[in-house]
Amino acid sequence: MTRFVTYSGRIFDLADPQPEMFSIRDIAHNLARIPRFGGNLVDGYSVAQHSVLVSDELARAGATPEMVAEGLMHDLAEAYTGDFPRPLKEEVPELWELERRILEIGLPVFGLGPGMSQQVWEMDNRACVTEAKLLYPEHVVRDERGLPADLPWPDAPPLEHLAEITCWSAISAEAIFLERFERRFARFRPGIFKKQMEENQ
């Protein structure tokens, strides 16, 4: 059974995703309630907050409006699959393929290309090591980079200007994600936010 009902009432099929199955309301709602790192951090840090961080950092770095929007949506697939930790995906490559297939169909719904660009992937890795450095509990044994020891972390520099991360509640994360969606996509896809929200009333 690969079909399930989403928050908005749509039927989503993991085996055969179709454009009409995707909804920004589902994506924001779900990502705001899915924890990063399998829930092993000190507080409720969500995939939605991570996505906002990646998007904001791309904007800070002077990326194009489309790249900044892609940064917000790069984990779109996890709204429908949950957040598979990277070690699990390395052991089960089919999970990478599942995410790739969902992104390939879902990203163009929002006017984006069908895959993740290199610049977004690199910022995703920088966010990953920053989050691990700042949000794992103090008692966790760390390596010389300040990351949990004996794990294959991405070879990416942390976001040095971030000294701390304050975790948002699920309600706040959902609202901020939607606000960023409206703002980021207005730069190159005017009207999509209103269209998406009207379709979900």
N, C-alpha and C positions, 0 to 999 in steps of 0.2 A: 504494500500500500504506500504510494508515494504522494498522495493528495491529502491536503488538510485545509481547514478554514482559517483565514487570517483575521486579525483584529477588525478590519473594515468589512468583513463578511464575504470577501472573495474566496474562491477556491484556488489554491496554489498547488501546482504539480511539479515536484522536484525533478521527475524524470522527463517532463516535457513542458518547461516554462514557456509561457507565451506573453507578449507585450502587455495585453490587457490584464494580466494577473498582478502587475506591479502597481504599488500605490505609495506615494510619499508618506501618507498617514501611517500605513503599516510599517514602513521602514523606520520612521522616526520613533514610533511607539515601541517597536521591538528592540531596536538598537539601544534605546535608553534603559532597557531592562536586562540586557545581556552583559554579564561582567567580562572584562578583559582578563587574560591570564588564568582562565578557568576559575575565577573567583578567589584566587590565592593572595590578593593584595590586602593592604591594611584597611581599606574602606571600599565602598561600592563604586568602583571606577568602571564606567560603562563603555561599550563600543561607540555609542553616540558621542560621548565626551572626547574619546580618542579621535573620532572622525573630525570633530570640530577643531581639535588641536592641529591635526595634519593640515586641514584647510587654512586655518589662520596662519600657520607657519609658512605655508606656500605663499600666501598673500604678503606676509612680512618679507619674504625673500624676493618679491617682485615677479612672481610667476604670472602667466597670462590668466585672464578671467576664466577661461575654460579649464585650465589646469587647476585653479583654485577650487572650482566647482567639482572637478573630478576627485580632488582630495577629500571633499566632504562625502562623496558617494563611493569611495573606493572599497568600502566594506559592505556595500549594499547586499551582497549575497548572504552575509551572516544574519541579516534580518529574517531570512527564511531557513537557514541551516543551523543557526547558533554559531558560536565562536569556537572553532576547532583549534586547539593549541598547535603551534607549528611542529613540535615534535611528533604529534599524532599524525599530522598531514605528511610528514616525511616517511612515517612508517606505513601509511595507507595513502598512496598517491592518488587513488580514486577520489579522495576528498578534494585535492587540488583541482581535479577535472570537474567535479561537481560545482565548485565555486566558479571556475572559469566559464562553464556553460551558463550559469545564472547571470554572471556579469555580462557575458556576450549578448544576451537577450535584454537584460535590464538596463544597462547603461544607455543604449540608444533611445530608450523610452524618454529619457530626460535630455536628449540632445547631445550626448557624449559619445566618444568612440567606444568600440566594443571591448577594449581591454585596458589594463592599467599601464600608464606611461612610466618610463624610467624615472622621471623626476618625482612622480608621486610615490613610486616604490622606494626611492631613496629617502624621502621625507618620512614615509611610514616606518622605515627602519630606524631613523633617528628618533622618532617619537617612541618607538618600542624600547630602545635602550634607556631613554630618559625616564619613561614610566617605570621600568624595572628598577632603575637606580633610586628613584624617589618614593616609590609606593610599596615595595616589599617591606615586610616587618624588619625591625632593627636586629632581631635575633638571627636572621638568615645569614649564613656564612657567605662572604663576598670575595670576589677576586680583586686584582689590582685596579680594575676599572670601576669598582664599586657596584658591580653586578653580581647576582647570585652565582656562586662558584660552580665550576665543573659543568657548565652548560654552553652550547654553541650559539652564543649571541651574535647578532649581525655585526659585521665589521663596519660600524658607522659611528660617527661622533655624536655624543649627546647634544641636546639643545642647551648650551651652557648658560644662556640667560635665564633659564627656568631654575629657580632655587627650590621651589616647592610646587605641588599641584594640590589644589583643594577639590575634593570630589563633589560632584553635584548629585542631588537627588534625582530619581528617575523622572519626576514631573518636570524639574528644571532642565534636565538633559534633553528631554523631548521638545520642550518649548524653545530652547536655544538652538537645537538642531534645525527646527522648522524656520526659525528666524534667519539662520545662516543660509538655509536653502533659498528662502525668498530673496535675500540680499545678493547672494553669489550668482544665482541664475538670472537675476534681473539684468546682469551685465551683458549676457550674450544670448539669453533665451527669454525675452520679455513675455509675460503672460502665462508662463508655465505653472507658476505657483498657484495663481487664481484658478487655472484650468484643473490642476490636480485636486485642489481643495473642493471645488464645485463637484467634481466626479465622486467625491467621498462623502458628500452630505447625506 
